[in-house]
Amino acid sequence: ARAFRYPTFNERYYEPGGSPNLRPEDGWTTEGGLSYRLARPNGLFAAKATAFAARLTDKIVWRPSYEISGVQVWSPSNVSRGYSRGLELSLRGRRQLRSGLILSGGSQFTHTDAENRANPDSPAYGAQLPYVPKQTWKLWGRVGWNGLSLSATSRLVGTRFYSADESNALSPYQALDLRVAYEWSLETGELALVAQVKNVLDRRYEIVRLYPMPPRHATFQLRFSFPNSS
């Protein structure tokens, strides 16, 4: 399929860091895959594999450009040629037991090669684009019973380079989150009480260089949803 994208307003004019002279992305993308689904009255299993590739000219990439008072400023720029390809695998399942307990879970793995193909004489030629991990893996599971649910989500993210020539990198990381919720069905709508613990393992990691993510912390939420009038 043909891929064409104009720079957004923020990419052109965000202050500080916007670049008014950005050119539109242009290129081709393709993908194909296989899927399998098995449904039963008390359960479901689904699997999917997708391969994808894209060849873009003037791909817009954000990267650190300078610092103001110790704060890193990011700016978008065009990579004259970029080539990416990869594979995504996913599994998910659901099972309802006689006791009313509902078990569900899934997994998703993605491998991405996103290469700079701009200048064969540059040290960055053939290198992975900044902040694009080659591998990511997500696992999740949920147990539900009569409005009460407990879920866990784990994310594993591989090495990400933050220099164009792959000379500097951020370490891989794993993050685990837990969530407990109870939902009430009322005549006037749905009421939910939600408690979450983020970064349960208290890992120290950065998604973006010099911007550490929060340590272990908890959030609480009370939510009311009105019924859908449609």
N, C-alpha and C positions, 0 to 999 in steps of 0.2 A: 504494500500500500504506500501511496505517496505521503510523506510527512513534511509539513510546513508549519512553522510557528513564528509569529511576530514576537518581538520582545515585549514583555509586560510593562505597564506604567512604572512599577517599582524598579524593574531592571534598568530602565532608562533614567529615571529621575529621583530615585530614593536618595536622601541626604542623611549622612555622607555615604558615598560609594557608588551611586548610580552612574551609568555610562550611556549618555545620549546617542552615541555613535554606533551602538550595537546593530549588527545585521541580523535578519531573520534566519532561523534554522531551516535547512532544506535537505531533503534526502528521501530514503526509502526504508521501510520497515517490513518485516515478515515474521510470521509465527505459525506454528502448527503443533498439534498435540493429539494425545489419546486420553480417553476417560473411561472409567468403569463405575457403574453404580448398581448396588444391590439393595433393594428395599424389601423389608418384611413388616408385618403389622407391629412388631415390637422392637424393630431396630433398622438401622441403615448403615451401609458401608459405601464409601466412595473413594476413588483414587484417580489422580490426574497427573499427566506428564506433558509439559509444554516446552518446546524449543523456540527460541526467538533470536532475531538478528536485526541490526539496524546499521545503516551507513549514512552518516549525516555530514553536511557541510555547514560550517559556521555554527557548530553546536555551542550553546550558551552555558558557560561554566562559572560558578562563583568560586572565588579564591581570595585569601588574604592579600591585600595590596600595600597597606601602610598602617602605621599606628598613630593615634592621637592621644596624648596624655596617658600612655600605657595601655590604651584600649585598641584592640585589633579591629581594623576596618576592612570589610569584605567588599569586593567589587566584581561584577560580572564581566566576562570577556568572551570573545569568539575563539573557539578552536577550529582552525580552518577545515580540518578533516578529523572525524572520529568514527571508530568502528566498534560496535559492541555485539556480543553474542552470548548466549547462555542457555541454561536449563532450569526449569522449575518443577519440583516434584511435591505433591501434596497428598495427604491421607486424612480422612476424617470418618468418625463413626459415632453411632448413638445406639444405646440399648436401654429399654425400659423393662425393669424387673417386676415380678408379681407384687412385691411389697410396695410398689409405687415409686421406688427409687429409680432415677434416670441418670445414667452414666453417659458422658460424651467426651470426646477428645479429638485431637488431631495433631498433625505435624506438617510443616512446610519447609522445604530446603531449596535454596536458590544459589546457583553458581553463575557469576557474571564476569566476563572478560570485556572491559570497556577501555579501549586503547586509544592513545593519541597517535594519529597518523598524519600530523600536520607537516612536519619537516624531517625528511630522512637524515639530515645532517645534525639534528638536535639530539642532545642526550635524553630528551623526553620522548623521542619517537618509539612507539611500541609499548610505552609505559602505561600502567593502569591510571585512569583519570583520578585526580585527587578526591579523596573521601568516598570512593566507590569500593566497598568490600567485595572481594572475590566470592566469599561464601557467607551466607546468613542461614540460620536455622531457628525455627520457632516451634515450640512444643506447648500444648495447652491441654488442660483437662478440667472437667466440671462434674460435680455431683449435685443433683437437685432432688428435693423431696418436699411436697406440699408447700410451696412458696419459699422454702429455705434453699439456698444454694451456696456451694463452696467451689471456688475455681482457682487454678494456678496457671501462670503463663511464664515460660522461660524463653529468653532470647539469647542466642549465641551469634556474635558478630565477629568476623575475621579481621585480619590486619587491614588498615586503611592508610594509604600514603597521603601525606599532606604536602609533599613537594612534587613538582612535575616530573622529576627524573627518578622517583622512587628511592631517594637517598634518606628520607626521613619518614617515619611511620608511627601511627598510634597502635598500641598493643590490642590484641583481641580482648573481648570481654564477654561475660555472661551476666545477665540480670534476671532475677526471679521476682515475680509479683504475686501476691495472694489477695483474694477478694471474697468477702462474705456478705451475703445480701438476704434480706427477707422482704417479701412483697405481699401486700394485702390487696385483695380485690374488693372495692367499695362500690356502692351504687353510683357515686359521683365520679369515680375514676380509680386510678391505681396509685397506691402509696408504697414507697420503697425506702428501706433503710439500708445503706451500703457502707461497709467499712473496708478499707484497702490498706495493705502494707506494701510499699514500693521498695525495691532493692532489698529484699529480705536478707540476702547474704552479706549485705553491707559492703559491696564491692566498690573500689575506687576506679573510676574509668571516665574517659572523655569521649563524647561523640564528635566534638569539634575541639581542636587543640586550644589549650589555655582556658577552656570552659568546662571545669569538672562538674559532673552530674551530682545531684544530692545524695547523701548517704541514706541509710535506712530511715524511712519516715512513714507516717500513717495519715490517712485522710478519712473523713467521715462525711456522709451526705444523706440528707433527707429529701426525697424527691416525690412530687405529686404530678401525675399525668392525667389530664382530662380525657375522657373517651373520645374516640374518633367519630365525628359527626357523620362521616360518609358511610 
